[in-house]
Amino acid sequence: MIKSMTGYGRARQELHKRDITVEVRSVNNRYLDCTVKMPRMYAFAEDAVKQCVQKAVSRGKVDVFITVDASAADVAKVSVNRELAASYVAALNELAEVCGTASQVTPETLSRFPDVLTVTKADEDLETVSADLCAVLEEALAAYNAMRAVEGEKLAEDIGSRLDTILSCTAQVEERSPETVAEYRQKLTARMQEVLQSTTIDPQRILTEAAIYADKVAVDEETVRLRSHVAQLRTMLESDQPMGRKMDFLIQEVNRESNTIGSKCNDVTIAQVVVNLKAEVEKMREQVQNIE
């Protein structure tokens, strides 16, 4: 089933002591345009995030929002500057000699001196962090695609009903077209009788003129193509693959056939049918703009 380009999905998980929240939302766009907003310290995972989106989405302007609470995952690493500590010990022993007292240097004393102890954050496993972000993203994308599928089903129902109307209009044109030729032949005969009055009218001339007119206003090819386009559009509505661009192209063809029928037939009834036909095509085109 086709999918809409508009959707929203959200997921939240705690992985490796990180509380990760991912939101995905999108609107219509001709191509795939993915924007990722996340903390700068996790910018290294942006490419991996975009690759995940590209696997799930083919078209649309997609915004991905990622927030991470890693306070529980922060691991402090304490380092001892041995050379500096030894220098402090030597200096304290020297001061003890000057004062004539015994040196009582303890670890607690040394720890109070600047830069003897250094606290740093433990290095993160970048691959693990990227995998965790993508795992939560995939859950959000699943919810996002589910929403798009529901919307796509509604679009398919609406477009399907409009295709029924287009077929109905096509049948009306096919039924009315031969009648226009017969009416033209009757009008032509009456006009020639009025002009020539008592002069005998050549029936063959009437048939020839009617045949020329019939060929000029024939719309058989257009109605056949219309039915073919409708059949293809119905098949596309059942496809699991992105069909938005192909459907947009076919609808342009349906509109072109409608215009041709309107220009060929100088008949009020057919003209009204063509107006209804083009109105349905325009509404259908607006709906197809929402399809991936």
BAFI-3210 file (N, C-alpha, C; in Angstrom, 3 decimals, decimal comma, padded with zeros to 6 digits):
// residues 292
n [1|2|3|4|5|6|7|8|9|10|11|12|13|14|15|16|17|18|19|20|21|22|23|24|25|26|27|28|29|30|31|32|33|34|35|36|37|38|39|40|41|42|43|44|45|46|47|48|49|50|51|52|53|54|55|56|57|58|59|60|61|62|63|64|65|66|67|68|69|70|71|72|73|74|75|76|77|78|79|80|81|82|83|84|85|86|87|88|89|90|91|92|93|94|95|96|97|98|99|100|101|102|103|104|105|106|107|108|109|110|111|112|113|114|115|116|117|118|119|120|121|122|123|124|125|126|127|128|129|130|131|132|133|134|135|136|137|138|139|140|141|142|143|144|145|146|147|148|149|150|151|152|153|154|155|156|157|158|159|160|161|162|163|164|165|166|167|168|169|170|171|172|173|174|175|176|177|178|179|180|181|182|183|184|185|186|187|188|189|190|191|192|193|194|195|196|197|198|199|200|201|202|203|204|205|206|207|208|209|210|211|212|213|214|215|216|217|218|219|220|221|222|223|224|225|226|227|228|229|230|231|232|233|234|235|236|237|238|239|240|241|242|243|244|245|246|247|248|249|250|251|252|253|254|255|256|257|258|259|260|261|262|263|264|265|266|267|268|269|270|271|272|273|274|275|276|277|278|279|280|281|282|283|284|285|286|287|288|289|290|291|292]
n.u [000,846|000,437|002,245|001,901|003,638|003,675|004,159|004,650|006,734|007,799|010,189|011,578|014,276|016,351|019,605|022,667|022,953|022,180|019,713|017,747|015,999|014,076|012,647|010,738|009,689|007,869|007,269|005,780|007,907|009,866|012,138|014,238|015,015|016,863|017,196|019,130|018,976|020,841|022,699|025,882|028,075|027,519|027,709|029,229|027,719|025,929|025,972|025,444|022,859|021,462|021,746|020,152|017,647|017,431|017,089|014,524|012,887|012,024|011,310|010,566|010,583|012,406|012,698|014,806|014,944|017,059|017,619|019,739|020,264|022,917|023,887|023,927|025,654|028,108|031,455|033,981|037,468|040,350|043,544|046,986|049,554|052,549|055,209|054,935|053,919|056,087|057,897|056,668|056,883|059,678|060,155|058,730|060,105|062,539|061,789|061,188|063,709|064,911|063,386|064,054|062,593|060,860|059,831|056,451|054,909|051,964|049,641|047,153|047,891|049,359|047,367|045,988|047,371|047,663|046,868|047,969|046,214|044,157|041,045|039,218|036,889|035,821|036,706|034,317|032,704|032,458|031,199|029,362|027,717|026,658|025,279|023,344|021,874|020,841|019,286|017,171|016,205|015,264|013,061|011,465|011,111|009,593|007,133|006,586|006,399|004,181|002,159|002,266|001,420|-001,257|-002,321|-001,720|-003,439|-005,916|-005,566|-005,371|-007,946|-009,456|-008,349|-008,947|-011,753|-012,044|-010,914|-012,867|-014,872|-013,653|-013,582|-016,320|-016,943|-015,466|-016,852|-019,252|-018,419|-017,648|-020,121|-021,585|-020,146|-020,534|-023,154|-022,902|-021,818|-023,898|-025,839|-024,536|-024,551|-027,291|-027,836|-026,199|-027,393|-029,917|-029,131|-027,995|-030,220|-031,767|-030,243|-029,947|-032,530|-034,865|-033,154|-031,635|-030,057|-026,837|-026,422|-024,037|-022,189|-023,026|-022,453|-019,691|-018,838|-019,754|-018,191|-015,656|-015,970|-016,482|-014,033|-012,493|-013,467|-013,152|-012,563|-011,641|-009,031|-008,105|-009,871|-009,312|-006,656|-007,089|-008,469|-006,450|-004,518|-005,904|-006,129|-003,421|-002,871|-004,478|-003,147|-000,741|-001,609|-001,820|000,727|003,743|005,931|007,531|005,511|004,796|005,960|005,659|002,904|002,176|003,161|001,538|-000,964|-000,703|-000,724|-003,334|-004,702|-003,846|-005,054|-007,692|-007,849|-007,425|-009,705|-011,636|-010,931|-011,408|-014,113|-016,899|-019,234|-021,887|-022,729|-020,599|-018,611|-019,359|-018,998|-016,234|-015,370|-016,096|-014,482|-011,872|-011,915|-011,936|-009,459|-007,728|-008,205|-007,302|-004,635|-003,732|-003,912|-002,075|000,280|000,889|001,812|004,319]
n.v [-001,197|002,268|005,092|008,059|011,226|012,703|012,536|011,308|010,189|008,734|007,702|006,216|005,113|003,487|002,918|001,404|003,018|005,448|007,800|007,943|009,836|009,996|011,787|011,844|013,580|014,644|016,393|017,206|016,881|017,225|015,648|013,521|015,064|015,272|016,338|016,503|017,008|017,205|016,750|018,399|016,898|014,384|014,446|012,876|010,698|011,408|010,782|008,021|008,063|009,390|007,507|005,450|006,680|006,999|004,375|003,858|005,839|007,419|009,794|013,212|015,902|015,410|015,658|014,984|014,656|014,400|013,681|013,277|011,977|011,548|011,461|009,425|007,700|008,799|008,320|008,840|009,330|009,083|010,394|010,146|012,432|011,522|012,492|015,178|014,891|013,670|015,721|017,564|016,133|016,040|018,750|019,337|017,751|019,043|021,484|020,625|019,922|022,436|023,580|022,007|019,822|016,665|015,173|014,863|013,890|012,969|010,962|012,245|014,851|015,471|015,220|017,549|019,436|021,449|019,935|017,465|015,345|014,404|014,674|013,119|012,511|009,301|007,693|007,357|004,611|004,953|003,531|001,953|003,906|005,104|002,914|002,571|004,962|004,677|002,413|003,302|005,208|003,609|002,427|004,677|005,340|003,171|003,648|006,051|005,290|003,650|005,472|006,941|004,986|004,593|007,085|006,975|004,948|006,197|008,173|006,542|005,452|007,745|008,570|006,291|006,407|008,668|007,806|006,011|007,831|009,083|006,972|006,669|009,117|008,777|006,668|007,979|009,807|008,032|006,949|009,129|010,200|008,840|009,684|012,410|012,462|011,404|013,365|015,502|014,692|014,762|017,516|018,526|017,452|018,701|021,363|021,419|020,716|022,943|024,909|023,988|023,412|022,350|020,847|017,724|015,930|014,596|011,578|010,239|012,273|013,400|011,285|011,181|013,682|013,387|011,266|012,412|014,295|012,599|011,331|013,457|014,195|011,937|010,134|007,769|006,725|008,346|007,745|005,063|005,197|006,625|004,742|002,877|004,311|004,692|002,047|001,471|003,290|002,285|-000,113|000,883|002,009|-000,172|-000,947|-001,634|-000,139|003,127|005,333|007,862|009,764|008,485|008,230|010,901|011,633|010,021|011,103|013,593|012,761|011,783|014,182|015,419|013,828|014,388|017,102|016,903|015,501|017,416|019,471|018,312|017,645|019,390|019,683|020,253|018,569|016,700|018,516|019,380|017,010|016,725|018,905|018,075|015,851|016,936|018,369|016,347|015,217|017,273|017,450|014,950|015,146|016,931|015,320|013,327|014,666|014,310|011,790|009,375]
n.w [000,000|-000,707|000,719|002,673|002,430|004,659|008,105|011,534|014,163|017,273|019,700|022,646|024,589|027,054|026,836|027,553|029,842|028,877|028,271|025,620|023,261|020,351|017,704|014,744|011,948|009,022|005,911|002,708|-000,132|-003,091|-003,393|-001,281|001,681|004,344|007,657|010,539|013,960|016,801|019,931|019,960|020,775|019,884|017,199|015,525|014,853|012,930|010,140|010,202|011,224|009,158|007,122|008,112|007,915|005,140|004,333|005,085|004,067|001,020|-000,139|000,638|003,079|005,757|009,217|011,903|015,335|018,042|021,391|024,211|027,370|029,182|031,734|033,625|032,474|032,522|033,256|035,501|035,283|037,178|037,299|038,277|038,612|038,578|038,403|039,097|041,669|042,923|042,812|044,514|046,924|047,260|047,542|049,899|051,725|051,688|052,778|055,336|056,287|056,373|058,325|060,372|061,201|061,241|058,217|057,251|055,051|053,471|051,445|051,451|051,934|049,619|047,693|047,838|046,500|043,527|040,361|040,906|041,088|038,431|036,946|034,492|031,768|030,865|027,782|025,135|023,481|020,252|018,166|019,513|020,668|018,332|017,286|019,278|019,079|016,488|016,866|018,497|016,761|014,640|015,827|016,180|013,502|012,681|013,937|012,695|009,965|010,160|010,710|008,337|006,560|007,270|006,603|003,892|003,064|003,248|001,316|-000,935|-001,056|-001,624|-004,078|-005,582|-005,710|-007,267|-009,616|-010,396|-011,054|-013,226|-015,071|-015,424|-016,641|-018,981|-020,173|-020,717|-022,659|-024,680|-025,288|-026,160|-028,320|-030,955|-031,422|-031,891|-034,429|-035,978|-035,556|-036,742|-039,403|-039,963|-039,626|-041,635|-043,916|-043,807|-044,079|-046,629|-048,160|-047,735|-048,952|-051,596|-052,242|-054,404|-055,866|-056,477|-053,882|-053,442|-051,985|-051,462|-051,218|-048,814|-047,054|-047,342|-046,333|-043,710|-042,881|-042,938|-040,946|-038,785|-038,519|-037,789|-035,271|-033,822|-030,854|-029,966|-029,605|-027,538|-025,412|-025,021|-024,166|-021,833|-020,260|-020,021|-018,559|-016,170|-015,281|-014,810|-012,771|-010,731|-010,218|-009,238|-006,859|-005,230|-004,805|-002,930|-003,203|-003,527|-005,308|-006,013|-007,850|-010,357|-010,470|-010,531|-013,046|-014,724|-014,199|-015,335|-017,979|-018,155|-017,886|-020,218|-022,200|-021,631|-022,289|-025,036|-025,885|-025,263|-027,044|-029,505|-029,674|-030,520|-028,846|-026,650|-024,558|-024,295|-023,709|-021,147|-019,769|-020,037|-018,549|-015,960|-015,841|-015,938|-013,590|-011,673|-012,215|-011,468|-008,699|-007,993|-008,661|-006,721|-004,458|-005,046|-004,758|-002,141|-001,846|-001,285]
ca.u [000,000|001,201|002,427|001,917|004,932|003,517|004,061|005,358|007,021|008,628|010,618|012,488|014,861|017,557|020,608|023,988|022,802|021,854|018,291|017,732|014,675|014,160|011,404|010,841|008,516|008,151|006,263|005,980|009,065|010,074|013,184|014,499|015,817|016,904|017,906|019,298|019,317|021,268|023,788|027,120|029,013|027,166|027,681|029,911|026,734|024,954|025,934|024,760|021,439|020,908|021,666|018,956|016,476|017,393|016,585|013,095|012,147|012,599|010,956|009,967|011,483|012,379|013,445|015,062|015,369|017,610|018,092|020,407|020,635|023,987|024,458|024,158|026,703|029,392|032,414|035,148|038,766|041,280|044,944|047,985|050,740|053,618|056,384|054,611|053,802|057,449|058,501|056,099|057,474|061,056|060,100|058,282|061,213|063,543|061,278|061,304|065,112|065,144|062,722|064,602|061,555|060,717|058,824|055,244|054,153|050,982|048,873|046,103|048,526|049,703|046,164|045,452|048,155|047,097|047,273|048,498|045,147|043,417|039,791|038,800|035,775|036,273|036,413|033,117|032,789|031,655|030,362|028,250|026,804|025,968|024,328|022,234|021,051|020,126|018,282|016,004|015,701|014,489|011,756|010,703|010,761|008,511|005,901|006,440|005,905|002,820|001,275|002,228|000,642|-002,674|-002,657|-001,665|-004,658|-006,991|-005,319|-005,684|-009,404|-009,948|-007,940|-009,709|-013,113|-011,932|-010,677|-014,191|-015,559|-013,012|-014,073|-017,714|-016,901|-014,970|-017,964|-020,209|-017,845|-017,728|-021,529|-022,088|-019,377|-021,206|-024,368|-022,545|-021,625|-025,233|-026,475|-023,874|-025,025|-028,656|-027,754|-025,597|-028,420|-030,934|-028,552|-027,840|-031,564|-032,219|-029,510|-030,203|-033,989|-035,420|-032,099|-031,390|-028,832|-026,052|-026,235|-022,624|-021,502|-023,362|-021,698|-018,270|-018,655|-019,958|-017,023|-014,551|-016,257|-016,328|-012,606|-011,952|-013,879|-013,007|-011,797|-011,441|-007,668|-007,982|-010,593|-008,559|-005,496|-007,603|-008,739|-005,148|-003,902|-006,650|-005,735|-002,068|-002,942|-005,020|-002,063|000,222|-002,184|-001,633|002,159|004,460|007,067|007,181|004,907|004,311|006,405|005,045|001,490|002,089|003,355|000,362|-002,081|-000,480|-001,173|-004,796|-005,126|-003,588|-006,101|-008,933|-007,774|-007,581|-011,127|-012,360|-010,649|-011,933|-015,576|-017,673|-020,541|-022,131|-022,795|-019,246|-017,857|-019,679|-018,344|-014,802|-015,169|-016,128|-013,302|-010,686|-012,029|-011,491|-008,016|-007,046|-008,292|-006,448|-003,246|-003,423|-003,719|-000,852|001,421|001,152|002,220|005,779]
ca.v [000,000|003,511|005,838|009,516|011,835|013,402|011,595|011,613|009,032|009,052|006,540|006,526|003,931|003,678|001,953|001,667|004,115|006,695|007,979|008,467|010,131|010,342|012,180|011,949|014,192|014,976|017,035|016,932|017,445|016,496|014,654|013,281|016,100|014,859|017,224|015,871|017,925|016,409|017,399|018,472|015,858|013,147|014,757|011,813|009,678|011,987|010,010|006,755|008,385|009,683|006,246|004,754|007,354|006,720|003,016|003,804|006,916|007,722|011,145|014,047|016,687|014,683|016,239|014,039|015,333|013,429|014,190|012,219|012,253|010,583|011,734|008,166|006,952|009,478|007,608|009,688|008,650|009,890|010,098|010,700|012,987|011,006|013,368|016,370|014,484|013,442|017,041|018,116|015,406|016,513|020,122|019,298|017,206|020,097|022,444|020,009|020,050|023,845|023,857|021,111|018,901|015,455|015,302|014,046|013,972|011,872|011,070|013,245|016,165|015,662|015,321|018,911|020,322|021,538|019,099|016,144|014,443|014,927|013,947|013,206|011,648|008,112|007,704|006,609|003,723|005,662|002,593|001,560|005,053|005,226|001,795|002,837|006,024|004,118|001,467|004,093|005,838|002,622|002,292|005,881|005,230|002,197|004,368|007,067|004,629|003,169|006,632|007,269|003,956|004,885|008,234|006,516|004,183|007,174|008,778|005,543|005,366|008,946|008,528|005,216|006,892|009,621|007,002|005,524|008,945|009,286|005,907|006,995|010,205|008,197|005,913|008,961|010,330|006,962|006,779|010,327|010,537|008,467|010,478|013,711|012,270|011,257|014,684|016,345|014,271|015,275|018,963|018,774|017,151|019,753|022,596|021,303|020,768|024,331|025,695|023,512|023,321|021,239|020,075|016,425|015,883|013,371|010,903|009,882|013,473|013,512|010,249|011,551|014,778|012,845|010,441|013,335|014,879|011,542|011,115|014,643|014,259|010,614|010,170|006,375|006,545|009,034|007,020|003,817|005,558|006,983|003,503|002,273|005,090|004,403|000,706|001,568|004,003|001,345|-001,036|001,625|002,219|-001,405|-001,252|-001,320|000,705|004,541|005,505|009,228|010,434|007,822|008,584|012,300|011,648|009,451|012,042|014,599|012,151|011,771|015,558|015,699|013,159|015,127|018,315|016,524|015,201|018,683|020,262|017,630|017,532|020,627|019,230|020,794|017,467|016,195|019,592|019,328|015,810|017,008|019,806|017,221|014,980|017,716|018,721|015,170|015,076|018,292|017,031|013,770|015,612|017,493|014,215|012,595|015,432|013,864|010,378|009,155]
ca.w [000,000|-000,795|001,965|002,598|002,775|005,930|009,216|012,784|014,995|018,438|020,475|023,756|025,207|027,855|026,393|028,119|030,801|028,177|027,996|024,247|022,689|018,922|017,039|013,280|011,323|007,624|005,070|001,287|-000,828|-004,346|-003,162|000,143|002,322|005,749|008,572|011,850|015,042|017,941|020,664|019,190|021,175|019,174|015,766|014,782|014,462|012,001|008,888|010,465|011,375|007,832|006,380|008,605|007,353|003,707|004,132|005,400|003,393|-000,290|-000,582|001,669|003,922|007,029|010,331|012,985|016,557|018,990|022,676|024,966|028,763|029,464|033,057|034,325|031,797|032,682|034,105|035,736|035,346|037,980|036,967|039,192|037,968|039,446|038,396|039,859|043,069|043,439|042,989|045,741|048,067|047,417|048,038|051,286|052,538|051,784|053,752|056,671|056,701|056,701|059,594|061,372|061,673|060,429|057,140|057,440|053,789|053,299|050,195|051,596|051,786|048,200|046,867|047,894|045,638|042,168|039,225|041,276|040,648|037,269|036,702|033,090|031,397|030,146|026,347|024,749|022,329|019,246|017,411|020,379|020,768|017,043|017,190|020,196|018,491|015,330|017,357|018,909|015,537|013,885|016,498|015,834|012,082|012,560|014,276|011,642|008,759|010,422|010,541|006,897|005,876|007,528|005,758|002,508|002,782|003,020|000,008|-001,961|-001,167|-002,295|-005,488|-006,217|-006,014|-008,373|-010,823|-010,802|-011,718|-014,530|-015,954|-015,735|-017,636|-020,231|-020,764|-021,254|-023,905|-025,689|-025,673|-026,822|-029,522|-032,220|-031,601|-032,460|-035,875|-036,581|-035,523|-037,749|-040,724|-040,125|-039,808|-042,943|-044,920|-043,756|-044,576|-048,087|-048,748|-047,667|-049,940|-052,948|-052,363|-055,191|-056,527|-055,847|-053,070|-053,620|-050,684|-051,280|-050,724|-047,387|-046,335|-047,349|-045,382|-042,364|-042,563|-042,640|-039,626|-037,782|-038,320|-037,132|-033,865|-033,182|-029,595|-029,548|-029,100|-026,252|-024,365|-024,760|-023,336|-020,511|-019,522|-019,718|-017,476|-014,943|-014,844|-014,252|-011,493|-009,728|-009,866|-008,414|-005,531|-004,451|-004,724|-001,689|-003,565|-003,726|-006,631|-006,153|-009,089|-011,512|-010,493|-010,956|-014,497|-015,379|-014,068|-016,381|-019,234|-018,112|-018,150|-021,637|-022,987|-021,391|-023,098|-026,447|-026,111|-025,238|-028,242|-030,695|-029,695|-030,398|-028,388|-025,315|-023,584|-024,069|-023,063|-019,727|-019,232|-019,976|-017,397|-014,760|-015,903|-015,578|-012,171|-010,909|-012,433|-010,670|-007,298|-007,840|-008,712|-005,405|-003,519|-005,390|-004,247|-000,772|-001,861|-001,392]
c.u [000,884|001,272|002,363|003,319|004,868|003,359|004,848|005,558|007,958|008,975|011,588|012,966|016,035|018,522|021,974|023,987|022,592|020,360|018,165|016,290|014,855|012,761|011,671|009,555|008,873|006,964|006,629|007,253|009,314|011,110|013,325|015,454|015,778|017,767|017,937|019,717|019,597|022,371|025,100|028,088|028,719|027,120|028,342|028,923|025,752|024,842|025,194|023,260|020,800|020,790|020,449|017,693|016,330|016,876|015,073|012,256|012,822|012,329|010,289|011,020|011,377|013,260|013,561|015,600|015,821|018,075|018,647|020,721|021,633|024,605|024,759|025,302|028,072|030,276|033,661|036,405|039,755|042,704|045,872|049,179|051,940|054,816|056,120|054,511|055,183|058,146|057,977|056,700|058,890|061,070|059,683|059,371|062,291|063,106|061,390|062,728|065,414|064,556|063,269|063,585|061,507|059,596|057,656|054,330|053,255|050,267|047,773|046,665|048,810|048,467|045,581|046,200|047,594|047,741|047,932|047,500|044,366|042,198|039,369|037,646|036,291|035,861|035,181|033,411|031,867|030,731|029,154|027,224|026,001|024,912|023,122|021,298|020,213|019,042|017,008|015,376|014,837|013,121|010,873|010,250|009,632|007,165|005,566|005,857|004,500|001,807|001,150|001,391|-000,859|-003,140|-002,666|-002,903|-005,831|-006,828|-005,706|-007,197|-009,964|-009,603|-008,709|-011,111|-013,090|-011,639|-011,989|-014,957|-014,983|-013,467|-015,520|-017,782|-016,443|-016,069|-018,998|-019,714|-017,969|-019,162|-022,028|-021,396|-020,043|-022,458|-024,060|-022,350|-022,973|-025,956|-025,853|-024,373|-026,445|-028,656|-027,206|-026,612|-029,466|-030,406|-028,430|-029,197|-032,087|-031,536|-029,906|-031,693|-034,393|-034,360|-031,846|-030,045|-028,145|-025,821|-024,775|-021,827|-021,761|-022,534|-020,216|-017,981|-018,786|-018,760|-015,828|-014,734|-016,024|-014,859|-011,976|-012,256|-013,734|-012,106|-011,540|-010,059|-007,513|-008,678|-009,902|-007,364|-005,940|-007,844|-007,435|-004,467|-004,592|-006,258|-004,339|-002,062|-003,498|-003,948|-001,053|-000,293|-001,987|-000,166|002,727|005,653|006,614|006,702|004,487|004,681|005,748|003,571|001,297|002,237|002,109|-000,836|-001,935|-000,955|-002,701|-005,336|-004,939|-004,664|-007,432|-008,972|-007,983|-009,032|-011,930|-012,152|-011,233|-013,447|-016,244|-019,108|-020,727|-022,108|-021,406|-018,400|-018,109|-019,014|-016,849|-014,485|-015,141|-014,890|-012,057|-010,715|-011,556|-009,985|-007,237|-007,066|-007,371|-004,975|-002,825|-003,160|-002,423|000,393|001,798|001,719|003,720|006,129]
c.v [001,252|004,206|007,338|010,023|012,577|012,393|012,044|010,315|009,411|007,759|006,982|005,220|004,343|002,557|002,362|002,931|005,468|006,717|008,705|008,648|010,588|010,669|012,338|012,562|014,593|015,670|016,755|017,599|016,603|015,388|014,418|014,346|015,824|015,823|016,575|016,931|017,105|017,147|017,336|017,341|014,518|013,360|013,671|010,763|010,183|011,194|008,691|006,966|008,632|008,410|005,442|005,355|007,021|005,319|002,938|004,796|007,215|009,160|011,900|014,844|016,130|015,399|015,207|014,812|014,275|014,154|013,019|012,724|011,176|010,786|010,450|007,368|007,589|008,740|008,474|008,826|009,579|009,439|010,806|011,193|012,658|011,959|014,618|016,040|014,281|014,771|017,703|017,437|015,910|017,910|020,159|018,747|018,273|021,160|021,898|020,118|021,482|024,162|022,974|020,184|017,688|015,673|014,361|014,161|012,745|012,031|012,133|014,654|016,459|015,888|016,736|019,877|020,307|020,543|017,782|015,072|015,127|014,049|014,182|012,244|010,485|008,203|006,844|005,724|004,302|004,734|002,165|002,681|005,209|004,130|002,025|003,906|005,492|003,135|002,204|004,770|004,862|002,389|003,494|005,833|004,230|002,855|005,405|006,451|004,084|004,294|006,991|006,253|004,181|006,047|007,837|005,727|005,118|007,845|007,823|005,420|006,565|008,927|007,443|005,651|007,876|008,896|006,400|006,610|009,192|008,220|006,170|008,092|009,682|007,431|006,856|009,539|009,286|006,762|007,955|010,599|010,095|009,288|011,837|013,609|012,167|012,601|015,613|015,998|014,799|016,789|019,295|018,535|018,260|021,049|022,563|021,331|022,198|025,184|025,302|023,423|022,123|020,371|018,782|016,439|014,547|012,717|010,566|011,069|013,667|012,519|010,607|012,645|014,285|012,011|011,309|013,930|013,852|011,290|012,267|014,652|012,925|010,707|008,748|006,170|007,169|008,271|005,702|004,111|005,955|005,738|002,801|002,982|004,799|003,035|000,716|002,261|003,108|000,355|-000,361|001,837|001,002|-001,731|-000,871|-000,409|002,170|004,787|006,946|009,885|009,820|008,180|010,022|012,409|011,130|010,396|013,196|014,066|012,101|013,166|015,917|015,057|013,892|016,399|018,011|016,234|016,500|019,504|019,633|017,735|018,886|020,274|019,660|019,694|016,940|017,251|019,604|018,128|016,062|017,945|019,004|016,337|015,732|018,146|017,564|014,968|016,056|017,926|015,847|014,167|016,196|016,399|013,476|013,341|015,020|012,456|010,258|008,577]
c.w [000,000|000,569|001,672|002,905|004,107|007,059|010,427|013,559|016,131|019,164|021,559|024,383|026,088|027,496|026,921|028,989|030,139|027,896|026,657|023,776|021,246|018,409|015,552|012,760|009,901|006,979|003,613|000,752|-002,071|-004,191|-001,660|000,659|003,823|006,569|009,953|012,864|016,295|018,687|019,896|019,533|020,502|017,663|014,925|014,264|013,405|010,700|009,077|010,588|010,011|006,982|006,818|008,001|005,874|003,408|004,308|004,607|002,060|-000,728|000,556|002,410|005,338|008,051|011,445|014,182|017,569|020,245|023,474|026,371|029,172|030,838|033,816|033,709|031,949|033,694|034,248|035,860|036,053|037,681|037,960|038,392|038,865|039,516|039,237|041,355|043,700|043,676|044,261|046,977|048,338|048,012|049,506|052,213|052,741|052,794|055,181|057,196|057,122|058,078|060,728|061,984|060,770|059,396|057,402|056,190|053,668|051,954|050,273|051,408|050,321|047,338|046,847|046,981|044,213|041,208|039,615|040,860|039,520|037,025|035,251|032,847|030,569|028,679|026,045|023,546|021,246|018,475|018,231|020,490|019,478|016,891|018,088|019,625|017,330|015,771|017,775|017,690|014,742|014,515|016,176|014,374|011,861|012,873|013,206|010,367|008,944|010,229|009,062|006,123|006,061|006,654|004,285|002,114|002,492|001,659|-001,112|-002,162|-001,929|-003,783|-006,232|-006,591|-007,178|-009,693|-011,325|-011,553|-013,107|-015,524|-016,358|-016,795|-018,988|-020,938|-021,366|-022,574|-025,005|-026,172|-026,500|-028,161|-030,821|-032,485|-032,220|-033,964|-036,577|-036,624|-036,557|-039,145|-040,983|-040,378|-041,190|-044,052|-044,970|-044,343|-046,104|-048,784|-048,772|-048,728|-051,352|-053,272|-053,218|-055,852|-055,761|-055,112|-053,266|-052,248|-050,405|-050,742|-049,235|-046,572|-046,249|-046,330|-043,942|-041,927|-042,193|-041,244|-038,518|-037,477|-037,544|-035,641|-033,140|-031,946|-029,075|-028,943|-027,717|-025,131|-024,030|-023,857|-021,918|-019,663|-019,137|-018,552|-016,141|-014,385|-014,212|-012,898|-010,394|-009,277|-008,950|-006,995|-004,631|-004,231|-003,358|-001,948|-003,707|-005,159|-006,907|-007,467|-010,324|-011,616|-010,959|-012,472|-015,215|-015,305|-015,059|-017,736|-019,294|-018,427|-019,628|-022,519|-022,831|-022,234|-024,581|-026,778|-026,166|-026,494|-029,498|-030,802|-029,471|-030,020|-026,943|-024,261|-023,249|-023,373|-021,554|-019,053|-019,059|-018,807|-016,105|-014,686|-015,452|-014,110|-011,296|-011,035|-011,558|-009,179|-007,031|-007,847|-007,357|-004,388|-003,784|-004,910|-002,837|-000,700|-002,065|-002,751]
res [m|i|k|s|m|t|g|y|g|r|a|r|q|e|l|h|k|r|d|i|t|v|e|v|r|s|v|n|n|r|y|l|d|c|t|v|k|m|p|r|m|y|a|f|a|e|d|a|v|k|q|c|v|q|k|a|v|s|r|g|k|v|d|v|f|i|t|v|d|a|s|a|a|d|v|a|k|v|s|v|n|r|e|l|a|a|s|y|v|a|a|l|n|e|l|a|e|v|c|g|t|a|s|q|v|t|p|e|t|l|s|r|f|p|d|v|l|t|v|t|k|a|d|e|d|l|e|t|v|s|a|d|l|c|a|v|l|e|e|a|l|a|a|y|n|a|m|r|a|v|e|g|e|k|l|a|e|d|i|g|s|r|l|d|t|i|l|s|c|t|a|q|v|e|e|r|s|p|e|t|v|a|e|y|r|q|k|l|t|a|r|m|q|e|v|l|q|s|t|t|i|d|p|q|r|i|l|t|e|a|a|i|y|a|d|k|v|a|v|d|e|e|t|v|r|l|r|s|h|v|a|q|l|r|t|m|l|e|s|d|q|p|m|g|r|k|m|d|f|l|i|q|e|v|n|r|e|s|n|t|i|g|s|k|c|n|d|v|t|i|a|q|v|v|v|n|l|k|a|e|v|e|k|m|r|e|q|v|q|n|i|e]
***
